[in-house]
Protein backbone atom coordinates (compact mmCIF):
# COMPACT_ATOMS: atom_id res chain seq x y z
CA UNK A 1 0.00 0.00 0.00
CA UNK A 2 2.57 2.56 -1.09
CA UNK A 3 0.38 4.50 -3.50
CA UNK A 4 3.00 3.96 -6.20
CA UNK A 5 2.38 2.21 -9.53
CA UNK A 6 3.18 -1.50 -9.76
CA UNK A 7 6.08 -2.71 -11.90
CA UNK A 8 4.78 -3.41 -15.40
CA UNK A 9 1.87 -0.93 -15.22
CA UNK A 10 1.46 1.39 -18.21
CA UNK A 11 1.01 5.05 -17.32
CA UNK A 12 1.94 8.58 -18.36
CA UNK A 13 4.84 10.49 -16.79
CA UNK A 14 5.86 14.14 -17.11
CA UNK A 15 9.14 15.86 -16.21
CA UNK A 16 8.93 18.55 -13.57
CA UNK A 17 9.17 22.06 -15.00
CA UNK A 18 12.69 23.09 -15.89
CA UNK A 19 14.18 19.60 -15.59
CA UNK A 20 15.75 17.60 -18.39
CA UNK A 21 15.04 13.94 -17.70
CA UNK A 22 16.54 11.11 -19.72
CA UNK A 23 13.72 9.28 -21.50
CA UNK A 24 14.26 5.76 -20.18
CA UNK A 25 17.16 3.64 -19.03
CA UNK A 26 18.64 2.89 -22.46
CA UNK A 27 17.87 6.16 -24.25
CA UNK A 28 21.09 8.09 -23.67
CA UNK A 29 20.82 11.61 -25.03
CA UNK A 30 17.04 11.43 -25.48
CA UNK A 31 15.08 13.75 -23.18
CA UNK A 32 11.51 13.26 -21.96
CA UNK A 33 9.29 15.84 -23.68
CA UNK A 34 7.46 18.44 -21.58
CA UNK A 35 4.21 16.88 -22.83
CA UNK A 36 5.27 13.61 -21.16
CA UNK A 37 4.70 10.16 -22.58
CA UNK A 38 3.21 6.78 -21.80
CA UNK A 39 5.73 4.37 -20.28
CA UNK A 40 5.85 0.90 -18.77
CA UNK A 41 6.60 1.40 -15.09
CA UNK A 42 9.97 -0.05 -14.12
CA UNK A 43 12.81 0.57 -11.72
CA UNK A 44 14.11 3.44 -13.90
CA UNK A 45 10.89 5.46 -13.69
CA UNK A 46 10.38 4.52 -10.05
CA UNK A 47 13.77 6.05 -9.21
CA UNK A 48 13.03 9.22 -11.23
CA UNK A 49 9.78 9.62 -9.28
CA UNK A 50 11.50 9.19 -5.91
CA UNK A 51 14.17 11.73 -6.97
CA UNK A 52 11.45 14.25 -7.81
CA UNK A 53 12.41 14.41 -11.49
CA UNK A 54 9.04 13.23 -12.86
CA UNK A 55 5.40 13.45 -11.83
CA UNK A 56 2.39 11.23 -12.50
CA UNK A 57 0.01 14.14 -13.10
CA UNK A 58 0.10 16.73 -15.87
CA UNK A 59 1.76 19.90 -14.52
CA UNK A 60 0.23 21.97 -17.35
CA UNK A 61 -3.29 20.92 -16.33
CA UNK A 62 -2.63 22.29 -12.83
CA UNK A 63 -1.54 25.63 -14.30
CA UNK A 64 -4.67 25.87 -16.43
CA UNK A 65 -6.93 25.32 -13.43
CA UNK A 66 -5.18 28.09 -11.46
CA UNK A 67 -5.54 30.65 -14.26
Order of alpha helices (4+ residues) and beta strands (2+ residues): beta-beta-alpha-beta-alpha
